[in-house]
Structure formats: C-alpha cells, structure tokens
Amino acid sequence: MKTPEIFFDRKTVKLLRYIKWHPYDRLSDIQKKFGEFADSMLIINLCLADYLIAIKNDGAYTNFKDGNFVLFSDETFWVSPKGRKVLDDRFDRLWQWSIPTIISVAALIISIFK
C-alpha cells in the first residue's frame, strides 16, 4: 500500500499539536473539538503516513496497512516521533524567523529615536 502524502496546513498542525498535548484522547473527543475537519479519513491517513499512532480499546495498535480502514469512537491516539519532528521543525522555523526580525525592528526603532 502506498503511503499517503500529507499536506500540513494550519489545521492539520493544530490537530497534531492537540493530540501531542492530549495523548490518549478518544476519537469522539477529537472530533468534538475539531468538528468535520477531524474526519476519520484524515486521521487514518496521518496514521498510515506514521505521524499518528492509533490504539484500540483493548490496547492493541491499529494497523491500517492491512486495508481495514475502520475507526471506532473509543480509539485513542498519540503522536509518533515522526509527527513530533514535524511539530518541532515548525516551531524551530518560527523562532529562526521571529527572533532576528524582533532584533532588527528593535534596532531600527532605537536608531530612529537616537
């Protein structure tokens, strides 16, 4: 089975971040929070691409690579190391851009008022 390509827009990153900070939340809780955006197929695709890990009610990991694309409302999720890397990289890029910009703006303001 081919791994799906995931585009990480703001909503997808927000979903990953929510699951990172709320591990083991049930699918029903996630869908309450995100509404239609957190449909089962998006979460299954994130699991197939190894960004999320789904755990059944009995504690077994859900393997969607066998073609059984069924999620139950009591399944829980946590972010895999690959998903954490995506979140960490986005956070690092934010700081790599914002700190030099803040320093530059502060230097510009100081030079104007001198």
C-alpha positions, 0 to 999 in steps of 0.5 A: 500500500502506498503511503499517503502524502500529507499536506500540513496546513494550519489545521492539520498542525493544530490537530497534531499539536492537540493530540501531542498535548492530549495523548490518549484522547478518544476519537469522539473527543477529537472530533468534538473539538475539531468538528468535520475537519477531524474526519476519520479519513484524515486521521487514518491517513496521518496514521498510515503516513506514521505521524499518528499512532492509533490504539484500540480499546483493548490496547492493541495498535491499529494497523491500517496497512492491512486495508481495514480502514475502520475507526471506532469512537473509543480509539485513542491516539498519540503522536509518533516521533515522526509527527513530533519532528514535524511539530518541532521543525515548525516551531524551530522555523518560527523562532529562526524567523521571529527572533532576528526580525524582533532584533532588527525592528528593535534596532531600527526603532532605537536608531530612529529615536537616537 
